[in-house]
Amino acid sequence: MSLEYKEKLKKSAVRTEPLDKIYAEVASQMGLKTVAEKDKQWIKADGLEYSDIDGKKCIIPKGKDENRKESVGFYCKNNGKISFIDENGRLYVAPSTPQREKALKDAGYKQGGIFVPFSNGERPTDDKIHKKLLKMESKQMSLYEKERSEEFKEYAKKIGIKTISSRSEGWLKVSGVEYEYAGSDKKDTVPKKRDPTLLNNVGTYCTNNGIIAFVNEKGEIYAAPYKLVRENELREAGYKKGGFPVPFSNGEEPTKKSVAYQLDKMREKTHTLKSMREESEELDIHKDLDMAENPANMDLFKKKRVRK
């Protein structure tokens, strides 16, 4: 061990003890309590190496200077992550959830402006830490999805809509489908299942330029070429006219070939049925005219017109 390294250790040991007292004093003044399940629900971030968004490797500083005393007892949220500095001056981070924020508030922490690791595209270089963070995020997403699902179901129950089968009149589920505009490189995506912006659109339908779409009780968007029978089906199920954007009704088309193929087939089928109906109606009109021109069939013609 070099003399230089020994000197650094001595200085660190001399400095650490007073800092611990300083941190403890700040924590005492703020009335901080130990955060519940700190080691299970959080990742200790001090000294961790990470890669930033450009691939540059950096190290999260340890609480070895007096600057951190100003941050003891504070937490911060950013882009789905939440961090805090505890009574020992240690930095912790985890996926942000209402439960974690509540645990911090219950322990006396206040919201402030501290560093939030892994919240701007950075990732830990240690595979174990990275996997732990991903596992925590996955668990959080599952809980979030469950909560959102219940919220949508409760809302649907409140407004009293019935379930629409995707097979009943040939509907196409388009939630999360990527699309592009003809003659343009611009791409966008239909809102995903249970997108928070869709909650108030549950139980509604919209029509535009030959397309009809609705948002069901699960927060899913379905669309199809417009047919009166489809609109009637929605009305009978308790759906009402709403005001959300109708996918594929303003020149945009799905980028995924299988979805584009399904939509084209549905349009083709609807167009064929419409043409057959119009042709049938035209034949009926000609028959009616022939009957009207023949005085012997006038009584029959009048009876037929009344039945219509």
C-alpha positions in Angstrom: 0.0 0.0 0.0 1.5 3.3 -1.1 2.1 6.2 1.4 -0.1 8.4 -0.8 -3.0 6.0 -0.6 -2.5 5.7 3.2 -2.7 9.4 3.6 -5.9 9.5 1.6 -7.4 6.9 3.9 -6.4 8.8 7.0 -7.9 12.0 5.7 -11.1 10.1 4.7 -11.3 8.6 8.2 -10.8 11.9 9.9 -13.4 13.6 7.7 -16.0 10.8 7.7 -16.7 10.8 11.5 -17.6 14.5 11.7 -19.7 14.2 8.5 -21.7 11.3 10.1 -22.4 13.5 13.0 -23.4 16.4 10.7 -25.8 14.2 8.8 -27.3 12.8 12.0 -27.8 16.3 13.3 -29.6 17.5 10.2 -31.7 14.3 10.2 -32.6 15.0 13.9 -33.6 18.6 13.2 -35.9 17.4 10.4 -37.3 14.6 12.4 -36.4 12.0 9.9 -37.3 8.3 10.5 -35.8 5.3 8.8 -37.5 4.6 5.4 -39.6 1.4 5.5 -37.9 -1.6 3.7 -35.1 0.7 2.5 -32.8 -2.2 1.5 -35.6 -4.2 -0.3 -37.4 -1.5 -2.1 -34.5 0.8 -3.1 -31.0 0.6 -4.7 -28.1 2.2 -2.9 -26.6 4.4 -5.6 -23.5 5.8 -3.9 -20.3 4.9 -5.9 -22.1 3.1 -8.7 -20.7 3.3 -12.2 -23.1 4.1 -15.0 -23.1 4.9 -18.8 -24.8 8.1 -19.8 -26.9 8.5 -22.9 -23.8 9.1 -25.0 -22.1 6.0 -23.6 -19.7 7.9 -21.4 -18.9 6.2 -18.1 -19.4 8.1 -14.9 -19.5 7.4 -11.2 -22.1 8.6 -8.7 -20.3 10.5 -5.9 -20.3 9.1 -2.4 -21.5 11.2 0.5 -18.0 12.2 1.5 -18.2 16.0 1.5 -20.2 18.6 3.4 -22.1 19.7 0.3 -24.4 16.7 0.7 -25.6 17.8 4.1 -27.8 20.3 2.4 -29.6 17.4 0.7 -30.2 15.1 3.6 -33.9 14.5 4.1 -34.9 15.4 0.6 -36.3 13.3 -2.3 -36.8 14.0 -6.0 -38.7 12.4 -8.9 -37.7 12.5 -12.6 -38.9 10.4 -15.6 -40.3 7.5 -13.7 -37.5 7.3 -11.0 -37.4 8.6 -7.5 -34.3 9.2 -5.2 -33.6 10.4 -1.7 -30.7 11.0 0.6 -31.1 9.4 4.0 -30.0 10.3 7.5 -26.5 8.9 6.8 -26.0 10.9 3.7 -26.5 7.9 1.4 -28.2 8.2 -2.0 -31.0 5.7 -2.9 -33.0 5.3 -6.1 -35.9 3.2 -7.4 -38.8 3.3 -9.9 -41.2 6.0 -8.8 -44.5 4.8 -7.3 -47.1 6.5 -5.1 -46.3 4.0 -2.4 -42.6 4.9 -2.3 -43.3 8.6 -2.3 -45.7 8.0 0.6 -43.1 6.1 2.5 -40.7 9.0 2.2 -43.3 11.5 3.3 -44.2 9.4 6.3 -40.6 9.3 7.3 -40.4 13.1 7.2 -38.7 13.6 3.8 -39.4 16.7 1.7 -39.4 17.1 -2.1 -36.3 19.0 -3.3 -33.8 19.2 -6.2 -31.4 16.3 -5.8 -29.8 14.1 -8.4 -32.0 11.2 -9.7 -29.8 8.4 -11.1 -30.9 6.4 -14.2 -33.6 8.9 -15.0 -32.2 10.4 -18.2 -31.2 7.5 -20.3 -28.3 6.4 -18.0 -27.9 2.7 -17.1 -25.8 0.9 -14.5 -22.7 -0.8 -15.9 -23.0 -3.5 -13.2 -25.3 -6.2 -14.7 -26.6 -7.3 -11.3 -27.7 -3.7 -10.5 -29.2 -3.3 -14.0 -31.2 -6.5 -13.8 -32.4 -5.6 -10.3 -33.6 -2.2 -11.6 -35.3 -3.8 -14.6 -37.0 -6.3 -12.3 -38.3 -3.5 -10.1 -39.6 -1.6 -13.1 -41.3 -4.7 -14.4 -43.0 -5.3 -11.1 -44.1 -1.6 -11.0 -45.5 -1.8 -14.5 -47.5 -4.9 -13.6 -49.0 -3.2 -10.6 -49.7 -0.1 -12.6 -51.4 -2.1 -15.3 -53.6 -3.8 -12.7 -54.6 -0.5 -11.2 -55.4 1.1 -14.6 -57.4 -2.0 -15.6 -59.6 -1.7 -12.5 -60.0 2.0 -13.1 -61.3 1.4 -16.6 -63.6 -1.4 -15.6 -65.1 0.7 -12.8 -65.7 3.6 -15.2 -67.3 1.3 -17.8 -69.5 -0.2 -15.1 -70.6 3.3 -14.0 -71.7 4.3 -17.4 -73.3 0.9 -18.1 -71.9 -0.2 -21.4 -72.0 -3.8 -22.7 -69.1 -5.7 -24.2 -68.7 -5.5 -28.0 -67.2 -8.6 -29.6 -64.5 -8.0 -32.2 -66.0 -10.7 -34.3 -69.6 -9.5 -34.2 -69.3 -7.0 -37.0 -65.7 -7.4 -37.9 -63.8 -4.9 -35.8 -60.0 -4.4 -35.9 -58.1 -3.7 -32.7 -55.8 -0.8 -33.4 -54.5 0.2 -29.9 -50.7 1.0 -30.1 -50.6 0.5 -33.9 -48.0 2.6 -35.7 -49.1 4.5 -38.7 -47.7 6.9 -41.4 -49.2 9.6 -43.7 -49.1 9.0 -47.4 -46.3 10.9 -49.1 -44.6 11.7 -45.8 -42.0 10.2 -43.5 -44.0 11.3 -40.4 -45.0 8.4 -38.2 -47.2 8.3 -35.1 -48.9 5.7 -32.9 -52.6 5.1 -32.0 -52.9 5.5 -28.2 -52.0 2.2 -26.4 -54.3 0.1 -24.3 -55.4 1.9 -21.1 -53.7 5.1 -22.1 -54.7 7.6 -19.3 -56.0 10.0 -22.0 -58.6 7.5 -23.0 -60.4 7.0 -19.7 -63.0 9.7 -20.4 -63.5 8.3 -23.9 -64.6 4.8 -22.7 -68.1 4.0 -23.9 -67.9 6.4 -26.9 -67.5 6.1 -30.6 -66.6 8.5 -33.5 -67.0 8.4 -37.2 -64.9 10.2 -39.8 -64.4 9.9 -43.6 -65.8 6.4 -43.8 -64.2 5.0 -40.6 -65.9 4.3 -37.3 -64.0 3.7 -34.0 -64.8 3.1 -30.4 -63.1 2.8 -27.0 -64.2 -0.3 -25.0 -64.3 -1.0 -21.2 -60.6 -2.2 -21.3 -59.4 1.1 -22.8 -58.8 -0.5 -26.2 -59.5 1.2 -29.5 -61.3 -0.7 -32.3 -61.9 0.6 -35.8 -63.6 -0.5 -39.0 -65.0 0.9 -42.3 -68.3 2.6 -41.5 -71.5 0.6 -41.7 -74.8 1.6 -40.2 -75.1 -1.8 -38.6 -71.9 -1.2 -36.8 -73.1 2.1 -35.4 -76.4 0.5 -34.4 -74.5 -2.2 -32.6 -72.6 0.3 -30.5 -75.7 2.3 -29.7 -77.5 -0.8 -28.5 -74.5 -1.6 -26.3 -74.9 1.8 -24.6 -72.1 3.7 -26.5 -72.5 7.4 -27.3 -70.9 9.7 -29.8 -67.6 11.1 -28.6 -64.8 13.3 -29.7 -61.6 11.4 -30.1 -59.4 11.1 -33.2 -60.5 8.3 -35.6 -57.5 6.2 -36.7 -56.9 5.8 -40.5 -59.6 8.4 -41.4 -57.4 11.2 -42.7 -55.0 9.5 -45.1 -52.8 7.7 -42.5 -52.1 4.0 -43.0 -50.7 1.3 -40.7 -47.0 0.6 -41.1 -47.3 -3.0 -40.2 -48.2 -5.0 -43.3 -50.5 -7.5 -41.6 -52.6 -4.7 -40.1 -52.7 -2.8 -43.4 -53.8 -6.0 -45.2 -56.7 -6.6 -42.7 -57.9 -3.0 -43.0 -57.7 -3.2 -46.8 -59.7 -6.4 -46.8 -62.4 -4.9 -44.6 -62.6 -1.8 -46.8 -62.9 -4.0 -49.9 -65.6 -6.1 -48.3 -67.6 -3.1 -47.1 -67.3 -1.4 -50.6 -68.5 -4.6 -52.3 -71.5 -4.9 -50.0 -72.3 -1.2 -50.6 -72.1 -1.6 -54.3 -74.3 -4.7 -54.2 -76.9 -2.9 -52.1 -76.9 0.1 -54.4 -77.3 -2.1 -57.4 -80.1 -4.0 -55.7 -81.9 -0.7 -54.8 -81.5 0.5 -58.4 -83.1 -2.7 -59.8 -86.0 -2.3 -57.3 -86.5 1.3 -58.6 -86.6 0.1 -62.2 -89.1 -2.6 -61.3 -91.3 -0.1 -59.5 -91.2 2.2 -62.6 -92.1 -0.6 -64.9 -95.1 -1.5 -62.7 -96.1 2.2 -62.5 -96.1 2.5 -66.3 -98.4 -0.5 -66.7 -101.9 0.6 -65.6 -102.9 -3.0 -64.9 -100.3 -3.2 -62.1 -101.0 0.2 -60.5 -102.8 -1.3 -57.5 -99.9 -3.7 -56.9 -97.4 -0.8 -57.2 -99.3 1.3 -54.6 -99.4 -1.6 -52.1 -95.6 -2.2 -52.6 -94.8 1.5 -52.0 -96.9 1.5 -48.8 -95.0 -1.5 -47.5 -91.7 0.2 -48.0 
